[in-house]
Protein backbone atom coordinates (compact mmCIF):
# COMPACT_ATOMS: atom_id res chain seq x y z
CA UNK A 1 0.00 0.00 0.00
CA UNK A 2 2.87 2.42 0.64
CA UNK A 3 3.73 2.51 -3.07
CA UNK A 4 0.25 3.81 -3.99
CA UNK A 5 0.16 7.59 -4.18
CA UNK A 6 -2.00 10.47 -5.32
CA UNK A 7 -0.82 13.99 -6.14
CA UNK A 8 -2.95 16.92 -4.99
CA UNK A 9 -2.05 20.36 -6.27
CA UNK A 10 -3.52 23.81 -6.71
CA UNK A 11 -5.79 25.62 -4.28
CA UNK A 12 -5.59 23.26 -1.32
CA UNK A 13 -4.10 24.10 2.05
CA UNK A 14 -1.30 21.53 1.80
CA UNK A 15 -0.51 20.39 -1.76
CA UNK A 16 1.67 17.35 -2.12
CA UNK A 17 1.95 13.63 -2.80
CA UNK A 18 -0.11 11.48 -0.43
CA UNK A 19 -0.30 7.73 0.14
CA UNK A 20 -3.52 6.01 -0.90
CA UNK A 21 -4.59 3.13 1.32
CA UNK A 22 -7.61 1.19 0.22
CA UNK A 23 -10.66 2.81 -1.32
CA UNK A 24 -10.25 6.60 -1.19
CA UNK A 25 -12.72 9.14 -2.55
CA UNK A 26 -12.08 12.58 -4.02
CA UNK A 27 -13.36 14.31 -0.86
CA UNK A 28 -11.19 12.10 1.34
CA UNK A 29 -8.19 13.01 -0.83
CA UNK A 30 -8.92 16.71 -0.45
CA UNK A 31 -9.17 16.20 3.31
CA UNK A 32 -5.67 14.64 3.26
CA UNK A 33 -4.46 17.95 1.80
CA UNK A 34 -6.15 19.71 4.75
CA UNK A 35 -9.07 20.95 2.66
CA UNK A 36 -9.65 23.53 0.00
CA UNK A 37 -8.05 26.94 0.07
CA UNK A 38 -10.62 29.74 0.58
CA UNK A 39 -10.02 30.87 -3.02
CA UNK A 40 -10.55 27.39 -4.52
CA UNK A 41 -13.03 26.79 -7.30
CA UNK A 42 -15.76 24.20 -6.87
CA UNK A 43 -14.66 22.43 -10.06
CA UNK A 44 -11.76 20.01 -9.72
CA UNK A 45 -9.97 18.08 -12.45
CA UNK A 46 -8.61 14.57 -11.90
CA UNK A 47 -5.98 13.31 -14.36
CA UNK A 48 -5.52 9.55 -14.75
CA UNK A 49 -3.60 7.14 -17.00
CA UNK A 50 -5.98 4.77 -18.82
CA UNK A 51 -4.57 2.28 -21.35
CA UNK A 52 -1.40 4.36 -21.67
CA UNK A 53 -3.26 7.60 -22.33
CA UNK A 54 -3.81 10.52 -20.00
CA UNK A 55 -7.47 11.30 -19.48
CA UNK A 56 -9.17 13.94 -17.36
CA UNK A 57 -12.45 14.14 -15.50
CA UNK A 58 -14.05 17.29 -14.11
CA UNK A 59 -15.94 17.14 -10.80
CA UNK A 60 -18.05 19.67 -8.92
CA UNK A 61 -17.16 19.55 -5.21
CA UNK A 62 -20.29 21.47 -4.19
CA UNK A 63 -22.49 18.91 -5.98
CA UNK A 64 -20.59 16.02 -4.36
CA UNK A 65 -20.99 17.59 -0.92
CA UNK A 66 -24.72 18.18 -1.30
CA UNK A 67 -25.26 14.63 -2.55
CA UNK A 68 -26.37 15.49 -6.08
CA UNK A 69 -23.18 13.96 -7.59
CA UNK A 70 -21.16 10.85 -6.76
CA UNK A 71 -17.87 11.14 -4.88
CA UNK A 72 -15.47 9.40 -7.32
CA UNK A 73 -12.92 6.84 -6.18
CA UNK A 74 -9.34 8.01 -6.54
CA UNK A 75 -6.77 5.54 -7.87
CA UNK A 76 -3.04 5.15 -7.52
CA UNK A 77 -1.23 7.69 -9.69
CA UNK A 78 -4.14 10.12 -10.03
CA UNK A 79 -3.35 13.83 -10.10
CA UNK A 80 -5.99 16.06 -8.53
CA UNK A 81 -5.86 19.72 -9.59
CA UNK A 82 -7.92 22.28 -7.69
CA UNK A 83 -8.40 25.52 -9.60
CA UNK A 84 -8.09 29.02 -8.19
CA UNK A 85 -10.97 31.46 -8.43
CA UNK A 86 -9.74 35.00 -9.06
CA UNK A 87 -12.99 36.49 -7.77
CA UNK A 88 -12.86 34.52 -4.52
CA UNK A 89 -9.20 35.43 -4.11
CA UNK A 90 -9.91 39.12 -4.65
CA UNK A 91 -12.71 39.01 -2.06
CA UNK A 92 -10.48 37.21 0.47
CA UNK A 93 -7.71 39.77 -0.08
CA UNK A 94 -10.19 42.60 0.37
CA UNK A 95 -11.44 41.11 3.65
CA UNK A 96 -7.88 40.75 4.91
CA UNK A 97 -7.12 44.38 4.05
CA UNK A 98 -10.18 45.87 5.80
CA UNK A 99 -9.65 46.41 9.53
CA UNK A 100 -12.38 44.88 11.70
CA UNK A 101 -13.41 48.22 13.25
CA UNK A 102 -13.81 49.82 9.80
CA UNK A 103 -16.06 47.05 8.53
CA UNK A 104 -18.29 47.35 11.62
CA UNK A 105 -18.41 51.13 11.33
CA UNK A 106 -19.64 50.88 7.73
CA UNK A 107 -22.91 49.32 8.91
CA UNK A 108 -23.85 52.02 11.44
BELQUIPE-V524795 format. One line per field, one symbol per residue. ss: DSSP state (2 for helix, 1 for strand, 0 for the rest). burial: I if it has 16 or more other C-alpha atoms within 10 Angstrom, else O. A space follows every 10 residues. Layout:
BEGIN
ss->???
burial->???
END
This chain:
BEGIN
ss->0000111111 0100011110 0001122222 2200010001 1111111111 0011111111 2222200000 0011000011 1111022222 2222222002 22222000
burial->OOOOIIIIII IIIIIOOIII OOOOIIIOII OIIOIIIOII IIIIOIIIOO OOOOOOOOII IOOIOOOOOO IOOIIIIIII IIIIOOOOIO OOOOOOOOOO OOOOOOOO
END
